[in-house]
Amino acid sequence: MSVHELPPLVRNAAIRHSKEHRERGGVRGALASELAELGYKLQSDNTVAPGKPPADVAAVLGVDPDEQSVVVRARYMRAEGVPIQIATSYIPLSIAEGTPIAEVDPGVGGISSRLAELGHGQARITERIRVRPPTPAEAAFLRMTEDQRVYYIVHTGWTGDDRPVKVNIYVAPTHQWDLVYEYPVEPGAE
């Protein structure tokens, strides 16, 4: 099956991070919930270990880029055997160490639900999106050619007191995803 044999997947940023959405049916996060809704099962090859974050991620999280200061969760994801996304999460070691966040299976609702249970619930999400060519390793996993493009999404979760508690980097084929953003407009801004 090639990556083109699945219809485009909808990534609705307005609802995907709600507790109800990411825990629906006992799934392990937002993507698993979205795929289950379409009748697909998420398959994911995961590695989880302490690690050194990239400098830009370390700057956001306020951790040392030269030390093993984060738990790195690298996930290579497929739906119906079709590669759909690479997701790498960085959570400060001071939050994740010794918790289910540092395990391959973090449980129902994924790491966002565990962060909330640990008192680090996310009150705000920021996402920065770029479109770029895939790296050779990304292209190999995602079954892409060098002339195709990926979304490169840097997603940061912030607590109510403005503390960043996770940075996720998503790499996803542009032809495989429809990104949907919905937000209220300030009253009177017509």
C-alpha positions, -999 to +999 in steps of 0.1 A: +000+000+000+015+034-009+010+066+011-014+079-016-039+051-009-053+067+023-075+097+019-061+129+035-063+129+072-078+158+090-058+173+119-082+196+137-061+217+161-092+232+178-104+199+193-075+174+191-060+184+224-091+182+246-091+154+272-124+140+257-109+137+222-075+122+232-090+096+256-121+086+236-125+049+234-094+043+256-069+054+229-034+066+235-038+102+223-053+126+197-040+109+165-052+074+177-086+090+183-087+106+149-077+074+131-102+053+151-130+077+140-120+068+104-119+030+111-081+029+111-057+016+137-026+035+147+006+015+145+036+032+161+073+022+165+083+041+196+116+047+214+116+065+247+148+075+266+165+104+283+183+126+258+198+159+247+173+182+231+181+203+200+192+238+210+160+255+199+139+230+219+162+234+249+158+272+247+120+269+248+119+244+277+146+262+296+168+231+298+205+224+290+211+213+254+244+197+263+230+174+290+204+146+290+178+171+302+147+157+285+128+125+279+127+120+241+097+101+227+104+093+190+074+078+172+072+065+137+035+062+129+014+043+104-023+038+096-032+006+079+005+000+073+009+034+055+035+057+071+017+090+080+038+109+105+070+111+125+065+127+159+093+135+184+084+148+218+107+165+243+096+167+280+118+181+307+134+153+327+124+171+359+088+164+349+089+131+331+115+110+349+100+081+368+065+086+354+045+069+326+057+097+303+091+080+303+075+046+293+068+034+258+031+032+265+021+063+286-015+051+289-049+063+279-048+098+265-010+098+260+015+122+275-010+152+276-032+132+300-001+122+321+011+159+322-024+169+335-024+142+362+011+154+373-001+190+378+013+202+345-020+204+325-017+225+293-037+256+292-023+269+259-008+254+228+013+272+202+022+257+168+046+270+143+043+253+108+067+253+079+066+234+047+100+219+035+115+190+016+119+158+037+153+148+049+166+115+033+156+096+064+122+112+066+116+105+029+126+068+033+102+062+062+073+083+048+078+068+013+082+102-003+102+115-032+126+145-030+102+167-049+074+162-023+070+183+009+064+177+046+047+199+072+072+206+100+051+214+130+067+227+162+040+223+189+046+236+224+023+230+254+022+257+281+007+255+316-017+282+330+013+299+346+031+301+312+055+273+318+064+252+287+061+215+296+065+198+262+077+204+227+065+180+199+080+181+165+057+166+138+069+157+103+040+148+081+035+145+043+016+176+030-004+154+006-015+131+035-028+158+058-054+186+059-046+210+087-077+227+102-075+256+127-106+272+143-106+299+169-129+326+182-126+361+168-126+389+193-161+404+196-165+435+176-136+427+153-158+423+123 
